[in-house]
């Protein structure tokens, strides 16, 4: 059976990316008590509509993009 798993947290941050990274760090902390998840069978899922302020951030994808734009060669001193 397939499930949709959700974990939510309220954080203060300077940007959406920073908030996502803070949440990721909390999830990965072995001492974290952030261990409560909402679990819904996919067959029972009704897709919620995102409001105009919600944003999905894939940190792996974002890090890949940053790595692709990073150059450390002697000819190019750009560090995007």
MODELLER restraints for C-alpha pairs under 7 A, 6 or more apart:
rsr = mdl.restraints
at = mdl.atoms
rsr.add(forms.Gaussian(group=physical.xy_distance, feature=features.Distance(at['CA:2:A'], at['CA:41:A']), mean=6.07, stdev=0.5))
rsr.add(forms.Gaussian(group=physical.xy_distance, feature=features.Distance(at['CA:2:A'], at['CA:42:A']), mean=5.59, stdev=0.5))
rsr.add(forms.Gaussian(group=physical.xy_distance, feature=features.Distance(at['CA:3:A'], at['CA:39:A']), mean=6.48, stdev=0.5))
rsr.add(forms.Gaussian(group=physical.xy_distance, feature=features.Distance(at['CA:3:A'], at['CA:40:A']), mean=5.54, stdev=0.5))
rsr.add(forms.Gaussian(group=physical.xy_distance, feature=features.Distance(at['CA:3:A'], at['CA:41:A']), mean=4.38, stdev=0.5))
rsr.add(forms.Gaussian(group=physical.xy_distance, feature=features.Distance(at['CA:3:A'], at['CA:42:A']), mean=4.96, stdev=0.5))
rsr.add(forms.Gaussian(group=physical.xy_distance, feature=features.Distance(at['CA:4:A'], at['CA:39:A']), mean=5.82, stdev=0.5))
rsr.add(forms.Gaussian(group=physical.xy_distance, feature=features.Distance(at['CA:4:A'], at['CA:40:A']), mean=5.26, stdev=0.5))
rsr.add(forms.Gaussian(group=physical.xy_distance, feature=features.Distance(at['CA:4:A'], at['CA:41:A']), mean=6.27, stdev=0.5))
rsr.add(forms.Gaussian(group=physical.xy_distance, feature=features.Distance(at['CA:4:A'], at['CA:42:A']), mean=5.92, stdev=0.5))
rsr.add(forms.Gaussian(group=physical.xy_distance, feature=features.Distance(at['CA:5:A'], at['CA:37:A']), mean=6.48, stdev=0.5))
rsr.add(forms.Gaussian(group=physical.xy_distance, feature=features.Distance(at['CA:5:A'], at['CA:38:A']), mean=5.69, stdev=0.5))
rsr.add(forms.Gaussian(group=physical.xy_distance, feature=features.Distance(at['CA:5:A'], at['CA:39:A']), mean=4.76, stdev=0.5))
rsr.add(forms.Gaussian(group=physical.xy_distance, feature=features.Distance(at['CA:5:A'], at['CA:40:A']), mean=6.67, stdev=0.5))
rsr.add(forms.Gaussian(group=physical.xy_distance, feature=features.Distance(at['CA:6:A'], at['CA:37:A']), mean=5.57, stdev=0.5))
rsr.add(forms.Gaussian(group=physical.xy_distance, feature=features.Distance(at['CA:6:A'], at['CA:38:A']), mean=5.00, stdev=0.5))
rsr.add(forms.Gaussian(group=physical.xy_distance, feature=features.Distance(at['CA:6:A'], at['CA:39:A']), mean=6.60, stdev=0.5))
rsr.add(forms.Gaussian(group=physical.xy_distance, feature=features.Distance(at['CA:7:A'], at['CA:36:A']), mean=6.90, stdev=0.5))
rsr.add(forms.Gaussian(group=physical.xy_distance, feature=features.Distance(at['CA:7:A'], at['CA:37:A']), mean=5.01, stdev=0.5))
rsr.add(forms.Gaussian(group=physical.xy_distance, feature=features.Distance(at['CA:7:A'], at['CA:38:A']), mean=6.44, stdev=0.5))
rsr.add(forms.Gaussian(group=physical.xy_distance, feature=features.Distance(at['CA:11:A'], at['CA:19:A']), mean=6.47, stdev=0.5))
rsr.add(forms.Gaussian(group=physical.xy_distance, feature=features.Distance(at['CA:12:A'], at['CA:19:A']), mean=6.92, stdev=0.5))
rsr.add(forms.Gaussian(group=physical.xy_distance, feature=features.Distance(at['CA:13:A'], at['CA:19:A']), mean=5.20, stdev=0.5))
rsr.add(forms.Gaussian(group=physical.xy_distance, feature=features.Distance(at['CA:26:A'], at['CA:32:A']), mean=6.23, stdev=0.5))
rsr.add(forms.Gaussian(group=physical.xy_distance, feature=features.Distance(at['CA:27:A'], at['CA:34:A']), mean=6.44, stdev=0.5))
rsr.add(forms.Gaussian(group=physical.xy_distance, feature=features.Distance(at['CA:69:A'], at['CA:80:A']), mean=5.92, stdev=0.5))
rsr.add(forms.Gaussian(group=physical.xy_distance, feature=features.Distance(at['CA:70:A'], at['CA:78:A']), mean=6.95, stdev=0.5))
rsr.add(forms.Gaussian(group=physical.xy_distance, feature=features.Distance(at['CA:70:A'], at['CA:79:A']), mean=5.21, stdev=0.5))
rsr.add(forms.Gaussian(group=physical.xy_distance, feature=features.Distance(at['CA:70:A'], at['CA:80:A']), mean=5.54, stdev=0.5))
rsr.add(forms.Gaussian(group=physical.xy_distance, feature=features.Distance(at['CA:71:A'], at['CA:77:A']), mean=6.95, stdev=0.5))
rsr.add(forms.Gaussian(group=physical.xy_distance, feature=features.Distance(at['CA:71:A'], at['CA:78:A']), mean=5.93, stdev=0.5))
rsr.add(forms.Gaussian(group=physical.xy_distance, feature=features.Distance(at['CA:71:A'], at['CA:79:A']), mean=5.97, stdev=0.5))
